[in-house]
Amino acid sequence: MLRARVDRHRCVAAGNCISIAPTAFDWHAGEAFKADVIDVESVEDELLREAALACPTQAIVIEEVDELLPWQLRGKGAPRRVERTFMFTDIVKSTNLIEAMGDEAWESLIRWHDEALRSQFTAHRGDEVAATGDGFFVAFESPDEAIACAVAIQRRLADQRRTQGFAPQVRIGVHAAGATQVGQNFTGKGVHEASRIAGLAEGGEILASRETAAGGRFPVSDVRTVDIRGMAEPIEVVSVDWR
């Protein structure tokens, strides 16, 4: 099985991937002229590779993540089903920030951002699965740890704005679900749902599926039903009040 991700810093909106595999790629929600991965399982592997090769800046990264041969699994462990709470974070309008700040200032900002978020992952026992350039994919053992980590991140960013004048707006999505684990990687419907929930969040918002935030110690908004791109069924979500 293949996994794809788009390095949005390299993406120049050529649109070749969308033209070749429109069910696997689409324009990124909330960030114009940047491509995003929708559903790699909707196309054959060869078409997915063709779409990646057609990118003029090589912004699409293809990785083997599932259905590995026995010799490939050595040191990784066999695929197994697990229950985890997944978090996706993303700096809102990062491309606009890079253009406004310039490369040197952006590199300094992203170093601070990465250190600030990773310190919270560690404090709340989150396992970093992947870094996307302006965000992270993290897995937690429990919903409480994931929600508490998300709240701590938003409070850290707010504190930076209050004391230093600026911190990037970060959106966070949290979703508890079953997934297939191979080594340190996770795949499956629940991972896709978590990613889509994050994509629906606003800057400075923590958006979680209703079940994930239920019974937690932080207040939440009224439940709303949202359509998840690429999924047949809608999901009920709430906004977590981190303030």
GIBELWO-V790652 format. One record per pair of residues at least 12 apart in sequence whose ideal C-beta (glycine too) atoms are under 6 Angstrom apart, sorted by the first residue. I is the first residue (numbers start at 0). J is the second residue. D is the distance in Angstrom with one decimal. If there is no record, write none. Layout:
i:I j:J d:D
i:I j:J d:D
//
This chain:
i:0 j:64 d:5.8
i:0 j:65 d:3.4
i:0 j:66 d:5.0
i:1 j:39 d:5.9
i:1 j:44 d:5.4
i:1 j:47 d:5.7
i:1 j:61 d:5.6
i:2 j:62 d:4.8
i:2 j:64 d:4.3
i:3 j:36 d:4.9
i:3 j:39 d:5.0
i:3 j:59 d:5.9
i:3 j:61 d:5.4
i:4 j:60 d:5.2
i:5 j:34 d:5.2
i:5 j:36 d:6.0
i:5 j:58 d:5.6
i:5 j:59 d:5.7
i:6 j:58 d:4.8
i:6 j:132 d:5.7
i:7 j:33 d:4.8
i:8 j:132 d:5.4
i:9 j:56 d:4.5
i:9 j:58 d:3.7
i:10 j:33 d:5.0
i:10 j:34 d:5.4
i:10 j:58 d:4.3
i:11 j:56 d:5.4
i:12 j:32 d:3.7
i:13 j:55 d:5.3
i:15 j:53 d:3.9
i:16 j:34 d:5.6
i:16 j:50 d:4.2
i:16 j:54 d:5.9
i:16 j:59 d:6.0
i:19 j:49 d:5.8
i:19 j:50 d:4.3
i:19 j:53 d:5.8
i:20 j:42 d:4.8
i:20 j:46 d:5.4
i:20 j:50 d:4.3
i:22 j:41 d:4.0
i:23 j:37 d:6.0
i:23 j:38 d:6.0
i:23 j:39 d:5.3
i:23 j:41 d:5.7
i:23 j:42 d:4.7
i:25 j:37 d:5.0
i:28 j:198 d:4.9
i:37 j:229 d:5.1
i:38 j:229 d:4.4
i:64 j:184 d:5.5
i:64 j:186 d:5.4
i:65 j:186 d:5.5
i:75 j:181 d:5.9
i:75 j:182 d:3.6
i:78 j:179 d:5.3
i:78 j:181 d:4.9
i:79 j:180 d:5.6
i:80 j:177 d:6.0
i:81 j:180 d:4.9
i:82 j:177 d:5.5
i:83 j:138 d:4.6
i:84 j:139 d:4.5
i:84 j:142 d:4.7
i:84 j:145 d:4.1
i:84 j:175 d:4.2
i:85 j:138 d:5.8
i:85 j:174 d:5.5
i:85 j:190 d:5.8
i:85 j:193 d:3.8
i:86 j:137 d:4.5
i:86 j:145 d:5.3
i:86 j:173 d:5.2
i:87 j:136 d:5.6
i:87 j:172 d:4.8
i:87 j:193 d:5.7
i:87 j:194 d:5.1
i:87 j:197 d:3.7
i:88 j:134 d:4.5
i:88 j:135 d:5.0
i:88 j:169 d:5.6
i:88 j:171 d:5.1
i:89 j:134 d:3.9
i:89 j:170 d:5.4
i:90 j:133 d:4.2
i:90 j:167 d:4.6
i:90 j:169 d:5.7
i:91 j:168 d:4.5
i:91 j:170 d:5.7
i:91 j:202 d:3.9
i:93 j:133 d:4.1
i:115 j:155 d:5.4
i:116 j:152 d:5.8
i:119 j:148 d:5.2
i:119 j:151 d:4.7
i:119 j:152 d:5.1
i:120 j:137 d:5.5
i:123 j:144 d:4.8
i:123 j:147 d:5.6
i:123 j:148 d:3.7
i:124 j:144 d:5.7
i:125 j:137 d:4.4
i:125 j:139 d:5.0
i:125 j:148 d:5.6
i:126 j:138 d:4.9
i:142 j:175 d:4.9
i:142 j:211 d:4.7
i:145 j:173 d:5.0
i:146 j:215 d:5.3
i:149 j:171 d:4.7
i:149 j:173 d:5.7
i:149 j:205 d:4.5
i:150 j:217 d:5.9
i:150 j:241 d:4.2
i:153 j:241 d:4.4
i:168 j:202 d:3.0
i:168 j:203 d:5.4
i:170 j:200 d:3.7
i:170 j:202 d:5.7
i:170 j:204 d:5.7
i:171 j:205 d:4.7
i:172 j:193 d:5.7
i:172 j:196 d:3.8
i:172 j:197 d:2.7
i:172 j:200 d:5.6
i:172 j:206 d:5.3
i:173 j:207 d:4.2
i:173 j:211 d:5.6
i:174 j:192 d:5.4
i:174 j:193 d:3.8
i:174 j:196 d:5.4
i:174 j:208 d:4.7
i:174 j:211 d:5.6
i:175 j:211 d:4.4
i:176 j:189 d:2.4
i:177 j:189 d:5.7
i:178 j:190 d:5.5
i:195 j:227 d:4.5
i:195 j:228 d:5.9
i:199 j:225 d:5.8
i:204 j:238 d:5.8
i:205 j:239 d:4.1
i:205 j:241 d:5.8
i:206 j:236 d:5.5
i:206 j:238 d:5.8
i:207 j:237 d:6.0
i:207 j:239 d:5.8
i:208 j:234 d:5.7
i:208 j:236 d:5.7
i:209 j:222 d:5.3
i:209 j:235 d:4.1
i:209 j:237 d:5.6
i:212 j:237 d:5.2
i:212 j:239 d:5.9
i:217 j:239 d:5.3
i:218 j:240 d:4.5
i:219 j:237 d:4.0
i:219 j:239 d:5.5
i:220 j:237 d:5.2
i:220 j:238 d:4.1
i:222 j:235 d:5.1
i:222 j:237 d:5.7
//
